[in-house]
Amino acid sequence: MTEQSRRPRKPGKPYRRPQKDPVRILAFDALRAVDERDAYANLVLPPLLRKAREKGDIDGRDAALATELVYGTLRRQGTYDAILSACVDRPLRDVDPPVLDVLSLGVHQLLGTRIPTHAAVSATVELARVVLGDGRAKFVNAVLRKVAQDDLDAWLERVAPPYDEDPEDHLAVVHSHPRWVVSALWDSLGGGRAGIEELLAADNERPEVTLVARPGRSTTEELLGEPAALPGRWSPYAVRLTEGGEPGSVEAVREGRAGVQDEGSQLVALALAGAPLDGPDRAWLDGCAGPGGKAALLAALAAERGAVLLASEKQPHRAGLVAKALAGNPGPYQVVAADGTRPPWRPGTFDRVLMDVPCTGLGALRRRPEARWRRRPEDLDGFAPLQRGLLRTALESVRVGGVVGYATCSPHLAETRAVVDDVLKQYRDAELIDARPLLPGVPDLGDGPDIQLWPHLHGTDAMYLALIRRTG
């Protein structure tokens, strides 16, 4: 007699132990960290993946699926919430957050991937049994079966208001951005419906991994030896890993001779480095240097000319990251932990100054999709005094004839031109210079003299740059 036959039979359906799916459990854990701890997926996911690999729970294909589940769910959260609201008999705010995370993972599998319907539902219900229990798994099953009755296009017809009646709300639901973000991006971009739709769609695409070959330490030829690597579109130091991958596996990146850096960020540094000066070119400043990507590129470019870079960062732990990024630079440099609004250096010390100021980060929503749901319009008021104060410090730190670069990873007009215009009203001895010729070959740079890059036009983060020369 077998062990199973000796067990007493229970009336009704026999109990089945839930099957643990390492990929979906990992994706759920990442979403919970984003929700509970305000963590960022790009910081939470890599260690989770690494630990799962070390335990032998997942392989490369599993890691790719887990990454898609996490980022896809976060990018389309607004759209999926609208669909779930139509399938749940209570306000979504009354649904427990862990249940909502499981539901969102299921909706993404149903409407945003090629996973077959039955597999998407059954795998998500099984996940719910593991992490939520049988009772709530039944609720998940009932909701997902409602979602599965239509495809994404049909759902959008039902839950998005018509464009002609409310264009901003229509775009917000269809492209999964908060309405105020849609409005702000549209104001900055200008133009009609096609451009803003292309921009919002680009925000929901998985960005390529872009590397930078730091001058004097690595070359693009070396990096192009990596699998599926292509040259950058605009920066001579950029290499794109078109199939993603792990930059940490690249030897030059491990050794600090190359780094991960969006091409838009590289272009900002190159434009400042290429701006014509009146007089010497010996001392450069990166006034908001953390975490160190631009500083490392600027330091390498400065070293080629015999110039010295001072990299300043207010937060000591971020200053440590800057120091790590600059370690091994071929020329002299210095890293200090200092408040850029109360600088320890004398006025007029530098020939070139970069201020890449703290901002809402609306230009990097491809890489940090959860940021769109965390930011609020009132955040702009919090950043405004700091941004203006840092630009004033930059103008006071540069010598007559030197150049300041004011940069931000946000296209919001309140963080870009409004800041520059306000500060320049106080400085009669400073003038904007045309930054566009400093990015040769880069199209669609607008009317100038400042520059706004865009994901849908340039394949970069939406970086902004204004170059200002001190004239007297």
C-alpha positions in Angstrom: 0.0 0.0 0.0 1.4 3.4 -1.0 1.7 6.3 1.4 -0.9 8.2 -0.5 -3.4 5.4 -0.2 -3.0 5.3 3.5 -4.0 9.0 3.9 -7.6 9.6 4.9 -9.6 11.0 2.0 -11.2 14.3 2.6 -14.6 15.2 1.1 -14.7 17.6 -1.8 -11.8 18.7 -4.1 -8.4 17.5 -2.9 -6.0 20.2 -1.8 -3.2 21.0 -4.2 0.0 22.7 -3.0 0.6 25.9 -5.0 3.4 25.7 -7.4 6.1 28.3 -6.9 7.2 30.2 -10.0 10.6 31.9 -9.3 10.2 34.4 -12.2 6.8 35.7 -11.2 7.6 35.7 -7.5 10.7 37.7 -8.2 8.7 40.2 -10.3 6.1 40.5 -7.5 8.9 41.1 -4.9 10.3 43.9 -7.1 6.9 45.6 -7.4 6.4 45.3 -3.7 9.7 47.0 -3.0 8.8 49.8 -5.5 5.4 50.3 -3.8 6.4 49.8 -0.1 9.8 51.5 0.0 9.6 54.0 -2.9 12.5 52.0 -4.4 13.4 52.3 -8.0 13.1 49.2 -10.2 16.5 49.8 -11.8 18.1 49.5 -8.4 16.0 46.8 -6.9 15.8 44.3 -9.8 19.5 43.6 -10.5 20.3 42.2 -7.0 17.1 40.2 -7.0 18.1 38.7 -10.4 21.7 38.1 -9.2 20.5 36.3 -6.1 18.1 34.1 -8.1 20.8 33.2 -10.5 23.2 32.2 -7.7 20.6 30.0 -6.3 19.9 28.4 -9.7 16.3 29.5 -9.7 16.4 31.3 -13.0 18.5 31.4 -16.2 19.0 34.1 -18.8 15.6 33.7 -20.5 13.9 33.8 -17.1 15.7 37.0 -16.2 14.6 38.6 -19.4 10.9 37.7 -18.7 11.1 38.9 -15.1 12.6 42.2 -16.3 9.8 42.6 -18.9 7.1 41.8 -16.3 8.4 44.4 -13.8 9.1 47.3 -16.2 6.1 46.6 -18.5 3.8 46.6 -15.5 5.2 49.8 -14.1 5.2 51.6 -17.5 1.6 50.7 -18.2 0.3 51.1 -14.6 -2.1 53.9 -15.4 -3.6 52.1 -18.4 -3.9 48.9 -16.4 -5.5 50.7 -13.4 -8.2 52.1 -15.7 -8.9 48.6 -17.1 -8.9 47.0 -13.6 -11.3 49.7 -12.4 -13.8 48.5 -14.9 -13.4 44.9 -13.7 -13.5 45.4 -9.9 -16.6 46.2 -8.0 -14.9 48.6 -5.6 -12.5 51.6 -5.9 -9.0 50.4 -6.6 -7.8 52.3 -3.5 -9.8 49.8 -1.5 -7.9 46.8 -3.0 -4.9 45.7 -0.9 -1.7 46.8 -2.6 -0.2 43.3 -2.8 -3.4 42.1 -4.5 -3.3 45.0 -6.9 0.4 44.2 -7.8 -0.6 40.6 -8.6 -3.5 41.8 -10.7 -1.3 44.3 -12.6 1.2 41.6 -13.3 -1.6 39.4 -14.7 -3.0 42.2 -16.8 0.4 42.9 -18.3 0.8 39.3 -19.3 -2.7 39.3 -20.8 -2.6 42.6 -22.7 1.1 43.5 -23.0 2.9 40.3 -23.9 2.5 37.3 -26.2 1.9 34.9 -23.3 -1.2 32.8 -24.2 -4.3 33.8 -22.3 -4.8 30.6 -20.4 -1.1 30.5 -19.3 -1.2 34.2 -18.2 -4.3 33.6 -16.1 -3.3 30.3 -14.6 0.3 31.5 -13.8 -1.0 34.6 -12.1 -3.6 32.8 -10.1 -0.9 30.3 -9.0 1.3 33.3 -8.0 -1.7 34.6 -6.0 -2.1 31.3 -4.2 1.6 31.4 -3.2 1.9 35.1 -2.1 -1.7 35.9 -1.1 -3.5 32.7 -0.2 -6.3 30.7 -1.8 -9.1 33.1 -0.9 -7.7 36.1 -2.6 -6.5 33.9 -5.5 -10.1 33.3 -6.3 -10.7 37.1 -6.5 -7.6 37.4 -8.8 -9.0 34.6 -11.0 -12.4 36.2 -11.4 -11.0 39.7 -12.3 -8.4 38.4 -14.8 -11.1 36.3 -16.6 -13.0 39.6 -17.1 -9.9 41.3 -18.4 -9.2 38.4 -20.8 -12.5 38.9 -22.6 -11.0 41.8 -24.7 -7.6 42.8 -26.1 -5.8 46.0 -25.3 -7.2 48.0 -28.2 -10.8 47.1 -27.3 -10.2 48.0 -23.6 -8.8 51.4 -24.6 -11.9 52.0 -26.6 -13.9 51.4 -23.5 -11.9 53.1 -20.8 -10.2 56.1 -22.5 -12.3 59.2 -23.1 -12.5 60.2 -26.8 -9.6 62.4 -28.0 -11.9 65.0 -29.4 -13.7 65.5 -26.0 -10.6 65.5 -23.7 -7.3 65.1 -25.6 -5.1 65.2 -22.5 -7.1 62.6 -20.5 -7.3 60.4 -23.6 -3.5 60.4 -24.0 -3.0 59.9 -20.3 -5.0 56.7 -20.3 -3.8 55.3 -23.7 -0.1 56.1 -23.0 -0.1 55.6 -19.2 1.1 59.0 -18.0 -0.5 61.2 -15.4 -2.5 64.0 -17.0 -0.4 66.8 -15.6 2.7 65.1 -17.1 1.0 64.9 -20.5 0.2 68.5 -20.3 3.7 69.6 -19.3 5.4 67.5 -22.0 3.0 68.8 -24.6 3.7 72.4 -23.6 7.4 71.9 -23.9 7.3 69.9 -27.1 4.7 72.1 -28.9 3.0 70.9 -32.1 0.0 68.7 -32.6 -1.2 65.3 -31.7 1.4 63.2 -33.7 4.5 64.5 -31.8 3.1 64.1 -28.3 1.8 60.6 -29.1 5.3 59.6 -30.4 6.9 61.1 -27.3 4.6 59.3 -24.9 4.9 56.0 -26.8 8.7 56.4 -26.7 8.5 56.8 -22.9 7.0 53.3 -22.8 9.7 51.6 -24.9 12.5 49.7 -23.3 15.6 51.8 -23.7 18.8 50.4 -25.0 21.8 50.2 -22.7 24.3 52.9 -23.8 28.0 52.7 -22.8 30.5 55.5 -22.9 34.2 54.8 -23.8 36.1 57.2 -21.5 38.8 59.0 -23.6 42.3 57.9 -22.8 41.0 54.8 -21.0 38.9 52.9 -23.5 37.7 53.1 -27.1 34.5 52.5 -29.0 36.3 49.8 -31.0 36.9 47.8 -27.8 33.2 48.2 -26.7 31.9 47.3 -30.2 33.3 43.8 -29.6 30.4 43.1 -27.2 27.4 41.1 -28.5 24.8 43.1 -30.5 26.8 46.3 -30.0 26.4 49.2 -32.4 27.9 52.7 -32.5 26.0 55.5 -30.8 23.9 57.7 -33.0 25.5 61.0 -32.1 28.3 60.8 -29.5 31.7 59.6 -30.8 32.2 57.9 -27.4 28.9 56.0 -27.3 28.2 52.3 -28.0 24.6 50.9 -27.8 23.9 47.4 -26.6 20.8 46.8 -28.7 19.7 43.6 -26.9 20.2 45.0 -23.4 22.4 42.7 -21.3 24.4 43.3 -18.2 26.9 46.1 -18.4 28.7 44.7 -15.4 29.8 41.8 -17.6 31.7 44.2 -19.9 35.4 44.2 -18.9 36.0 47.9 -19.6 32.9 48.7 -17.4 34.1 46.5 -14.6 37.5 48.2 -14.7 36.0 51.7 -14.8 37.5 52.5 -18.2 34.0 52.7 -19.6 30.6 53.4 -18.0 26.9 53.3 -18.5 25.7 56.7 -19.7 22.8 57.8 -21.8 23.8 59.4 -25.0 21.9 62.6 -24.1 24.1 62.9 -21.0 27.2 62.5 -23.1 26.1 65.2 -25.5 25.6 67.7 -22.7 29.2 67.1 -21.5 30.5 67.3 -25.1 28.7 70.5 -25.9 30.1 72.2 -22.7 33.6 70.9 -23.5 33.4 72.2 -27.1 32.1 75.6 -26.4 34.5 78.4 -27.5 36.2 80.4 -24.7 37.8 83.7 -24.5 41.1 83.1 -22.7 42.6 80.1 -20.9 41.1 76.6 -20.5 42.6 75.2 -17.4 40.0 74.7 -14.7 36.6 73.0 -15.1 33.8 72.5 -12.5 31.0 69.9 -12.3 28.9 71.5 -9.6 26.3 68.7 -9.2 28.5 65.7 -10.0 26.7 62.8 -8.5 26.6 59.9 -9.4 29.6 60.7 -11.6 28.8 59.9 -15.3 29.2 63.3 -16.7 32.1 64.1 -14.3 34.0 61.0 -15.6 33.6 62.1 -19.2 34.4 65.7 -18.5 37.5 64.7 -16.5 38.8 62.6 -19.4 38.2 65.4 -21.9 39.8 67.9 -19.5 42.9 65.6 -19.2 43.4 65.6 -22.9 43.8 69.4 -22.8 45.9 69.6 -19.6 42.9 71.0 -17.7 41.8 70.0 -14.2 38.2 69.0 -13.1 36.8 69.8 -9.7 33.7 67.5 -9.1 31.5 68.8 -6.3 28.6 66.8 -4.8 26.6 67.8 -1.8 25.7 64.3 -0.5 28.8 62.5 0.9 27.7 59.0 -0.3 27.1 60.4 -3.8 30.5 62.1 -3.7 31.9 58.7 -3.0 30.2 57.4 -6.2 31.8 60.3 -8.1 35.2 59.4 -6.7 34.7 55.8 -7.8 33.7 56.9 -11.3 36.8 59.2 -11.7 39.3 56.7 -10.2 42.0 56.0 -12.8 41.4 59.2 -14.8 44.5 59.9 -16.9 44.8 63.5 -15.6 44.5 65.3 -12.3 41.1 65.9 -10.7 39.5 66.5 -7.3 36.3 65.4 -5.7 34.7 67.4 -2.8 31.5 67.0 -0.8 30.1 70.6 -0.9 26.9 72.5 -1.1 26.7 74.0 -4.5 24.6 77.0 -3.2 27.4 77.8 -0.6 30.5 76.9 -2.5 34.0 76.6 -0.9 35.8 77.9 -4.0 36.4 81.6 -4.9 34.2 83.4 -7.5 35.6 83.5 -11.0 37.8 80.4 -10.5 36.7 78.2 -13.4 36.8 78.4 -17.2 34.0 75.9 -17.7 31.2 75.0 -15.3 28.5 72.4 -15.6 25.4 72.5 -13.4 23.2 69.5 -14.0 20.7 70.4 -11.4 18.3 68.2 -9.4 14.9 68.0 -11.0 11.7 66.0 -11.4 13.4 63.6 -13.8 10.5 63.7 -16.3 13.1 63.3 -19.1 14.1 59.8 -18.0 10.7 58.1 -17.7 11.9 55.3 -20.0 14.5 54.3 -17.4 12.5 55.1 -14.2 8.9 54.4 -15.2 7.7 54.5 -11.6 8.8 58.2 -11.3 5.8 59.3 -13.3 3.5 58.1 -10.6 5.5 59.5 -7.7 6.0 63.0 -9.0 3.4 65.7 -8.3 3.0 69.2 -9.8 3.9 70.8 -6.5 7.3 69.1 -6.7 8.3 71.8 -9.2 7.9 74.5 -6.4 10.3 72.5 -4.3 13.0 72.3 -6.9 12.7 75.9 -8.2 14.7 77.8 -5.6 17.5 75.2 -5.7 17.7 75.2 -9.5 18.0 79.0 -9.5 20.4 79.1 -6.7 22.7 76.6 -8.4 22.7 78.5 -11.7 23.6 81.7 -9.8 26.5 79.8 -8.2 27.6 78.6 -11.6 27.6 82.1 -13.1 29.5 83.5 -10.1 32.0 80.6 -10.3 33.0 81.1 -13.9 35.5 83.8 -15.0 34.8 86.5 -17.5 34.9 84.8 -20.9 34.2 81.4 -19.5 31.1 79.3 -20.2 28.4 77.8 -18.0 26.2 74.8 -19.0 22.9 74.6 -17.2 21.5 71.1 -17.7 18.5 69.1 -16.4 17.0 65.8 -17.2 13.5 67.3 -17.5 11.9 69.0 -20.4 9.4 70.8 -18.2 9.5 74.5 -19.1 9.4 75.5 -15.4 12.7 73.6 -14.9 14.4 74.7 -18.1 13.8 78.0 -19.9 12.0 79.6 -17.0 15.0 79.1 -14.7 17.5 80.4 -17.2 15.3 83.4 -18.1 14.8 84.3 -14.5 18.4 84.1 -13.5 19.7 86.0 -16.5 17.5 88.9 -15.6 19.8 89.4 -12.6 23.0 89.1 -14.7 23.5 91.8 -17.3 27.0 90.5 -17.8 26.0 87.1 -19.1 24.6 86.0 -22.4 23.1 82.8 -24.0 25.2 81.3 -26.7 23.9 79.0 -29.4 24.5 75.4 -28.3 23.3 73.8 -31.5 26.5 74.0 -33.6 28.3 72.2 -30.8 26.3 69.0 -31.6 27.1 68.5 -35.3 24.9 66.1 -37.1 22.2 66.0 -34.4 18.9 67.0 -36.0 15.7 68.5 -34.6 17.4 70.8 -32.1 14.7 73.5 -32.3 15.1 77.2 -32.7 17.9 77.6 -30.1 19.9 79.0 -28.6 19.3 76.3 -26.0 18.9 72.6 -26.7 16.1 70.1 -25.9 16.7 66.4 -26.7 13.8 64.0 -26.9 13.4 60.2 -26.7 11.3 60.0 -29.9 13.5 62.3 -32.0 17.0 61.4 -30.7 16.7 58.1 -28.9 18.1 59.8 -25.7 16.7 60.9 -22.4 15.0 64.3 -22.7 18.0 66.3 -21.6 18.0 70.1 -21.7 21.1 72.3 -22.0 21.6 76.1 -22.1 25.1 77.5 -22.6 25.8 80.9 -21.0 29.0 83.0 -21.5 30.1 85.4 -18.8 30.8 88.7 -20.5 31.9 91.1 -17.8 
